[in-house]
Amino acid sequence: MNQSKHYFKPYLWLMALLLATSVAGCGSGGGGSNTPAPTSPGAGTGLGGIGSGPSPVLMGTAVNYVMLAKTGISTTGVTAITGDLGVSPAAASFITGFSLIADASNVFSTSSLVTGQVFAADYAVPTPANLTTAISDMETAYTDAAGRAADFSEVGAGAIGGMTLPAGTYKWGTGVTILSNVTLNGGPNDVWIFQIAQGITQASGVQVILTGGALPKNIFWQAAGVVTIGTTAHMEGVILAQTAINLNTGATANSRLLAQTAVTLNANTVTQPAP
């Protein structure tokens, strides 16, 4: 009986070794068809502490606005905006559909559609200089986001609907389509940067969903082309667009809409991310 135990021990040791090797192997790679494996690890500092992905894009004074544009902001329908709006170098006449009411100081105006203040380049001092700085900071943020080293490249050939994406910097040489719900999964200090060589098209009714405590202030969509958010769709994160941002009827966003041309709205609800 003692001899039988002696011969059995090496087999137990061999089985344990093989099991350990198998478990270790399962921990490498992308972890599933919807979670791409990074080409290089992201290792940034998220807001408020160490997090996954890159360091956040610094917004400068552009962070003071929920919506910022160079050539105009327009709306039709019953829109509800939380945060300040600004246009520069365009004048207040290029902010349409808001029925603006000028403050006595002429530094800003108000609107029943905006919980916040509205600024334009032709308002009284110090508004013109403040807007010039904010527009410059918006452009700097765009350049910063576009220049980050990519952790993930050409994921889904630009079609990211149905995916669950971890924090990191994503790069596409094309446009990005979101034709079904996409989930960004990570903690409150994790950061996502999406570098998109063309535009973003989000289909009607489709949602960007945040899980695990991810926050919209840590998500940056840098797009060289037009950004279009479909009817009743929902977007999360800061949009840095080199051209226009268009929200179709009933679309909602927990976002900053920062466009180097115009922002066009139609009965939308847009709320600036918490700082």
Number of C-alpha atoms within 10 A of each C-alpha: 5 6 7 8 9 10 10 10 10 11 11 10 10 10 11 12 11 10 11 10 11 11 10 9 10 10 9 9 11 12 11 9 9 15 14 19 18 18 10 12 15 21 17 19 17 20 16 9 10 13 20 21 23 24 23 22 22 15 17 15 15 24 21 17 21 23 27 31 29 25 18 25 26 15 18 14 13 16 21 17 21 19 19 20 26 31 31 27 17 18 18 22 11 16 24 14 17 19 12 19 13 16 12 8 10 15 19 24 20 19 17 14 17 18 15 16 18 26 27 29 23 18 18 14 13 10 19 20 13 18 23 16 16 24 25 15 18 26 20 17 22 27 15 15 22 23 10 17 15 22 21 20 18 16 19 14 13 18 16 20 21 13 19 19 19 20 26 26 26 21 23 20 13 18 20 27 18 22 18 18 19 18 18 23 19 21 18 20 23 30 32 31 27 23 28 23 17 19 22 24 19 25 21 20 16 21 25 18 16 19 13 11 13 20 24 25 24 24 23 25 23 28 29 22 19 20 28 19 28 24 20 19 22 25 22 26 23 26 22 29 29 23 19 25 28 20 27 20 20 21 25 25 24 21 23 26 27 32 30 23 20 25 26 17 23 19 19 24 19 26 20 24 20 9 10
